[in-house]
């Protein structure tokens, strides 16, 4: 298995994995898979400067992914980084779970974040994934407030 930073050539695979992830999570599709994958690839291309995607690949087949959005901050007098990272899209295909792939993917992404001098990494975990993120060092330090539309 190889874990690597994705390239634009990987966008179709990321779109396919994203579809599987969201459908498995219980979302009801409003469009066909083909339409979704086309729209997703287009969006990934347009927003590529803001995002880093990481893939776990085995025998040329993508088996897992993690995505990080680089969110700019207004500069602070402490001169810490002017970026924070939003972690999302963590997924391993069902047949490959419980093999430490998610841990390896996230550790690889965290190392990348450190190299980019991003100040912090945050995630909105599901109840099911809280222990996964905790095991890798994430803490529930701050209360996030939401305004949903």
N, C-alpha and C positions, 0 to 999 in steps of 0.2 A: 504494500500500500504506500502511496505517495500522498503527502499533504503539501499543497502549494497555493500560491496566490493565483487567482483566476485571471484570465485575459478576456478580451472581447470575444475571442473565438469560443469561449465557454458559456456565453450568454444563453444559447439554446438549452444547454444542460442545466443551468441555474433556473431557467424558466420551467423546465420539466420537473425538477426537484421541488420548486416552489409550489407548483400545482399539486403535486403529490402530498406535500406537507400540509397545505391548507385544506385539501379535500379530506385527508386523514383526520385532521383536526375538527372536522364536522361542518366546514363551510359548504354552502350550497352554491354551485356555480351558476352565474348569470349569463355566461357565454360558453362556447365550446372550448375544449382544451386547445385546439389549434389556434383559435382567436386569442385566447389568453396568452399562449406562448409567443405569438407574434407581437402583441401589445407589450408584454413583459420585456421581450428583447429590445424593442424600440425604447422603452423607458430606461432600461439598464444602460443602453448606449448613450442616451441623452444626459443621464445623471452620473456617468462613469467617473467624473472628476471628484465627486463627493463620496463615492463608495469604494470599499475594498471588499472583495468576495474571496473566500477561501474554499477550496475543494479537497475532499479526500477522494482519491481515485485508486481503483484496483482493476488491473487488466484493462486499462483505458476506459473503464466505466465509472462515472461519478457515483459515489456511494454516500456522500455527506457534504454538508456545506455550512458555512457561517458567514454572515455579512456584517460589516461595520460601516456606519455612516460617520464621516468626519464632520462634526458640527462646529462651525466657527463661534468663538466667543469674542466679546469686546475685551480689548486689552485691559489688564489689571495692573495696578502699581507694583504688585509682587513679581511681575514679569514671568509668571508661570506660563505654561503653554497657552496659546490662543485657540486651542482645539480641545473638544471633548469627543468621546466616541459613543455612539449608540449601537449596541450589539443586538442583532436580530437574526431571524432566518436560520436558527440553529436546527439542523435536521440531519438525521442518518436514516437511510432506507431501512425498513423494518427487518429485512433478512440479515442485516449487518449489525444490528444493535447488540449491546452487552459484550462488545469486543474492544472497548476502550477507545473507539474511533472518535466519539464526541469529545472526550477528554483531550485527545491528541490534537484534534482540530482547534479546540478552543485555546489550548496552550500555544499552538503555532500562531494563532491570531493575536493573543496577548503579547507574545514576543514582538510581533510586527508593530502593535500599538506602542510598545515601549520604544522601539526604534524611531517611530514617528514623533516622539515627544508629545504624545497626547496626554492630557492631564489626568483624565479619569475615563473609565468605561462603565456605562450603565446599561441595564437590561430590565425589561418588564417580564419577569418569569411567570410562567403558569404555575399553578399549585404543584403540578406534577414535576416541573423542572427545578423547583427551588433547591432541592438537595443537590442536584447536579452542579448548579452554579455555586452553591455554598462550598461544596467539596473543592472547587477550583479557586476559592479565595474571595468570592463576592460576599458582601455583607449588606444587610438591610440597615443602612446608616441614616438615610434621609426619607422623609415622607414625601412622595411625589403626589401632587394634586393634578387632577385631570379635568378638562372641560370637553366633553364629548358632543359632537354635532351630528 
